[in-house]
Amino acid sequence: MKRSGASSDSAAAASLSKGQRILSYILMTLVCLISLFPIVWVVLSSLKADPLAQPGFTLPTEAYFGGYISVFRDMHILRYFANSFIVAGLSVLFSMAMISMSAYVVARMEFRFKTFISVLLMSTLFIPPTAMTFPVYNLINRFKVNDSHAGLILIYTCSGIAISFMVIRNYFLTIPKELEEAACIDGCGLFGTFWKIMLPIARPGVLTAAMLAFMNYWNEYYWASMVLTTKELKTVPAILAQFQTAFSTNYNGMFSAIVVILIPPVILFCCFSKYFIEALSGGAVKG
């Protein structure tokens, strides 16, 4: 077996004319500049002692690192990093275990109401979090997991299902049926086929969904600020509120904290970008 993603991409690039390639490069450059602009603006603002005195996209007259020192020394950001890693990591683990099995069943098996179940899972994409505030908050209160990491993990595990389900299911659909038939002939059961054969092949799709889910959970603010009231339990997005009071806002500290919080998702994407590209480009397997 061999992967056809890289060869198809190179063939498509070779088929473009010189003018089309130049236009593609210009468009990609514009997209990169637009995407990087807010990040560079935040980084520059974090290096200014008073961002309001030097507003806009300008270089600081003198680099000021007091905000970063305060984030680690006074704010104890590493404590909240640990909270976010625990909550996001366990949520990703539980949700991927649940979604990968359901995506495999929907993608590879025929049963009644298959289309209805797929639509039902995908419809969760269109439900805004605010519409679920009362029932979800009431549920975690009944389970007595309010103001705890367990309550937040429960909410995260059951949210963001649609995107992960779509990515993993689409990758399962690209795997040839003959692999399952060969496993069945060799005496491999349903779960054995899923665990030993299908899941390793679908690893790029699962890792892509896990990466997207992790970044979503890492940056999530609404539920984290509502469920967690004890300061020591808060995650990094929820703790940013302490830079703002009723009378003033510490913009330098807030921008410095934002830059520090951005580092883990960026590192994660750099490590798993090849799986991300492979999964979104189809990841077709040819035999």
C-alpha positions as CSV (number, residue, x, y, z in Angstrom):
1,M,0.0,0.0,0.0
2,K,1.1,3.6,-0.6
3,R,-0.1,7.0,0.2
4,S,-1.2,9.1,-2.8
5,G,-1.6,12.5,-1.0
6,A,1.9,13.8,-1.6
7,S,2.1,12.6,-5.2
8,S,-1.3,14.0,-6.1
9,D,-0.4,17.4,-4.6
10,S,2.9,17.5,-6.6
11,A,1.0,16.5,-9.8
12,A,-1.6,19.2,-9.2
13,A,1.1,21.8,-8.6
14,A,3.0,20.8,-11.8
15,S,-0.2,21.1,-13.9
16,L,-0.6,24.8,-13.0
17,S,0.7,27.4,-15.4
18,K,3.3,30.0,-14.3
19,G,0.7,32.7,-13.9
20,Q,-1.6,30.4,-11.9
21,R,1.3,29.5,-9.6
22,I,2.2,33.2,-9.1
23,L,-1.4,34.0,-8.3
24,S,-1.6,31.1,-5.9
25,Y,1.6,32.4,-4.1
26,I,0.1,35.9,-3.9
27,L,-3.1,34.6,-2.4
28,M,-1.3,32.4,0.1
29,T,0.9,35.3,1.1
30,L,-2.1,37.5,1.7
31,V,-3.8,34.8,3.8
32,C,-0.7,34.4,5.9
33,L,-0.3,38.1,6.5
34,I,-4.0,38.4,7.5
35,S,-3.7,35.4,9.8
36,L,-0.4,36.5,11.4
37,F,-1.4,40.2,11.8
38,P,-3.3,39.8,15.2
39,I,-0.6,37.5,16.6
40,V,2.2,40.0,15.7
41,W,0.2,42.9,17.0
42,V,-0.3,41.1,20.4
43,V,3.4,40.2,20.6
44,L,4.4,43.8,19.8
45,S,1.9,45.1,22.4
46,S,3.3,42.8,25.0
47,L,6.7,44.3,24.6
48,K,5.4,47.8,25.4
49,A,5.4,49.1,28.9
50,D,2.1,50.9,28.2
51,P,0.4,49.7,25.1
52,L,-2.2,52.5,25.3
53,A,0.6,55.1,25.1
54,Q,1.9,53.4,21.9
55,P,-1.2,52.1,20.2
56,G,-1.4,50.3,16.9
57,F,1.0,48.2,14.9
58,T,4.2,50.0,15.9
59,L,7.5,48.8,17.3
60,P,8.1,49.5,20.9
61,T,10.6,52.3,21.6
62,E,12.2,50.1,24.2
63,A,11.5,46.4,24.8
64,Y,9.8,45.8,28.1
65,F,9.7,42.3,29.5
66,G,8.1,43.1,32.9
67,G,4.8,41.7,31.8
68,Y,6.3,38.2,31.1
69,I,8.2,38.3,34.4
70,S,5.0,39.1,36.2
71,V,3.1,36.4,34.4
72,F,5.5,33.7,35.8
73,R,6.4,35.3,39.1
74,D,3.2,36.9,40.3
75,M,0.5,35.2,38.3
76,H,2.0,31.6,38.7
77,I,0.9,30.8,35.1
78,L,2.5,27.3,35.3
79,R,-0.2,26.3,37.8
80,Y,-3.0,27.2,35.3
81,F,-1.0,25.6,32.5
82,A,-1.2,22.3,34.5
83,N,-4.9,22.8,35.0
84,S,-5.5,23.3,31.3
85,F,-3.3,20.4,30.3
86,I,-5.2,18.1,32.7
87,V,-8.6,19.2,31.6
88,A,-7.9,19.4,27.8
89,G,-5.8,16.2,27.8
90,L,-8.4,14.0,29.5
91,S,-11.2,15.6,27.6
92,V,-9.5,14.8,24.3
93,L,-8.7,11.2,25.4
94,F,-12.3,10.5,26.4
95,S,-13.9,12.2,23.5
96,M,-11.6,10.6,20.9
97,A,-12.3,7.1,22.3
98,M,-16.0,7.7,22.1
99,I,-16.1,9.5,18.8
100,S,-13.7,7.2,16.9
101,M,-15.8,4.1,17.7
102,S,-19.0,5.8,16.8
103,A,-17.5,7.1,13.5
104,Y,-16.2,3.7,12.7
105,V,-19.7,2.1,13.1
106,V,-21.4,4.8,11.0
107,A,-18.7,4.8,8.3
108,R,-18.3,1.0,7.9
109,M,-21.5,-0.7,8.8
110,E,-25.1,-0.7,7.4
111,F,-28.0,-0.5,9.9
112,R,-31.4,1.1,10.2
113,F,-31.5,4.9,11.0
114,K,-27.8,5.2,10.0
115,T,-28.5,8.5,8.1
116,F,-30.6,9.8,11.0
117,I,-27.8,9.1,13.5
118,S,-25.3,10.9,11.3
119,V,-27.5,13.9,10.9
120,L,-28.2,13.9,14.7
121,L,-24.5,13.9,15.5
122,M,-23.7,16.6,12.9
123,S,-26.5,18.8,14.1
124,T,-24.7,19.4,17.4
125,L,-22.5,21.8,15.3
126,F,-25.4,24.2,15.1
127,I,-26.3,24.4,18.8
128,P,-24.8,27.5,20.4
129,P,-23.2,26.9,23.9
130,T,-25.4,29.6,25.4
131,A,-28.5,27.7,24.5
132,M,-27.2,24.7,26.5
133,T,-26.3,26.8,29.6
134,F,-29.2,26.0,31.9
135,P,-29.5,22.2,31.2
136,V,-25.8,21.6,31.3
137,Y,-25.2,23.7,34.4
138,N,-28.2,21.9,36.1
139,L,-26.7,18.5,35.1
140,I,-23.3,19.1,36.6
141,N,-25.0,20.4,39.8
142,R,-27.0,17.2,40.0
143,F,-23.8,15.2,39.6
144,K,-22.2,17.4,42.2
145,V,-19.1,18.1,40.0
146,N,-19.6,21.9,39.9
147,D,-16.4,23.9,40.6
148,S,-14.2,20.9,39.7
149,H,-12.1,19.7,36.8
150,A,-14.4,16.7,36.5
151,G,-17.3,18.9,35.7
152,L,-15.4,20.7,33.0
153,I,-14.0,17.5,31.5
154,L,-17.6,16.1,31.3
155,I,-18.7,19.2,29.4
156,Y,-15.7,19.2,27.0
157,T,-16.0,15.5,26.3
158,C,-19.6,15.8,25.2
159,S,-19.0,19.0,23.2
160,G,-17.4,19.6,19.8
161,I,-18.6,16.2,18.6
162,A,-19.6,17.2,15.1
163,I,-16.2,18.3,13.8
164,S,-14.3,15.4,15.2
165,F,-17.0,12.9,14.0
166,M,-16.9,14.3,10.5
167,V,-13.0,14.2,10.2
168,I,-12.7,10.7,11.6
169,R,-15.7,9.3,9.7
170,N,-14.4,10.7,6.4
171,Y,-11.0,9.1,7.0
172,F,-12.6,5.7,7.7
173,L,-14.5,6.0,4.5
174,T,-11.3,6.2,2.5
175,I,-10.0,2.8,3.8
176,P,-10.6,-0.1,1.4
177,K,-13.2,-2.7,2.4
178,E,-10.8,-5.5,1.6
179,L,-8.8,-4.9,4.7
180,E,-11.8,-5.7,6.9
181,E,-12.7,-8.7,4.9
182,A,-9.1,-10.0,5.2
183,A,-9.2,-9.5,8.9
184,C,-12.5,-11.3,9.2
185,I,-11.1,-14.3,7.3
186,D,-8.1,-14.4,9.6
187,G,-10.5,-14.7,12.6
188,C,-10.3,-11.1,13.8
189,G,-13.5,-10.0,15.6
190,L,-15.2,-6.6,15.3
191,F,-13.4,-4.9,18.0
192,G,-10.1,-6.5,17.0
193,T,-10.5,-5.3,13.4
194,F,-11.2,-1.8,14.7
195,W,-8.3,-1.7,17.3
196,K,-5.6,-3.5,15.4
197,I,-6.2,-2.6,11.8
198,M,-8.6,0.3,11.2
199,L,-7.6,2.6,14.0
200,P,-3.8,2.5,13.1
201,I,-4.6,3.3,9.5
202,A,-6.9,6.1,10.5
203,R,-4.3,7.6,12.8
204,P,-3.9,10.8,10.8
205,G,-7.6,11.5,11.0
206,V,-7.9,10.7,14.7
207,L,-4.8,12.8,15.5
208,T,-6.2,15.7,13.4
209,A,-9.5,15.6,15.3
210,A,-7.6,15.3,18.6
211,M,-5.5,18.3,17.8
212,L,-8.5,20.4,16.8
213,A,-10.3,19.4,19.9
214,F,-7.3,20.1,22.2
215,M,-6.9,23.6,20.8
216,N,-10.6,24.2,21.2
217,Y,-10.6,23.0,24.8
218,W,-7.4,24.9,25.5
219,N,-8.8,28.2,24.4
220,E,-12.4,27.7,25.7
221,Y,-13.5,30.5,28.1
222,Y,-17.3,30.4,28.4
223,W,-17.7,27.1,30.3
224,A,-14.3,27.4,32.1
225,S,-15.3,30.7,33.6
226,M,-18.8,29.5,34.5
227,V,-18.0,26.1,36.0
228,L,-14.8,26.9,37.9
229,T,-15.1,29.5,40.6
230,T,-12.1,28.6,42.7
231,K,-9.1,30.5,41.5
232,E,-6.6,27.7,42.0
233,L,-8.7,25.4,39.7
234,K,-9.1,27.8,36.8
235,T,-7.7,27.2,33.3
236,V,-5.5,29.7,31.5
237,P,-8.3,31.4,29.4
238,A,-10.4,31.9,32.5
239,I,-7.6,33.4,34.5
240,L,-7.1,36.2,32.0
241,A,-10.1,38.0,33.6
242,Q,-7.9,38.9,36.6
243,F,-6.1,41.5,34.5
244,Q,-9.3,43.6,34.2
245,T,-11.1,45.3,37.1
246,A,-14.0,47.7,37.2
247,F,-11.7,50.7,36.9
248,S,-8.6,49.7,34.9
249,T,-7.0,47.0,32.7
250,N,-3.4,45.8,32.9
251,Y,-2.9,45.6,29.1
252,N,0.8,44.8,29.2
253,G,0.2,41.8,31.6
254,M,-2.8,40.6,29.6
255,F,-0.9,40.7,26.3
256,S,2.1,39.0,27.8
257,A,-0.2,36.2,29.2
258,I,-1.9,35.8,25.8
259,V,1.5,35.3,24.1
260,V,2.5,32.7,26.7
261,I,-0.9,30.9,26.4
262,L,-0.5,30.8,22.6
263,I,2.8,28.8,22.7
264,P,1.4,25.3,23.5
265,P,-1.1,25.2,20.6
266,V,1.5,26.5,18.2
267,I,4.0,23.8,19.3
268,L,1.3,21.2,19.1
269,F,0.3,22.2,15.5
270,C,4.0,22.2,14.4
271,C,4.4,18.6,15.8
272,F,1.3,17.2,14.2
273,S,0.9,19.4,11.1
274,K,1.8,16.5,8.7
275,Y,-1.1,14.5,10.1
276,F,-3.4,17.5,9.9
277,I,-2.6,18.1,6.2
278,E,-2.8,14.4,5.3
279,A,-6.2,14.0,7.0
280,L,-7.8,17.1,5.4
281,S,-6.4,16.3,2.0
282,G,-8.2,12.9,2.0
283,G,-5.5,10.5,3.1
284,A,-6.5,8.0,0.4
285,V,-5.0,4.6,0.7
286,K,-4.5,2.7,-2.5
287,G,-3.8,-1.1,-2.6
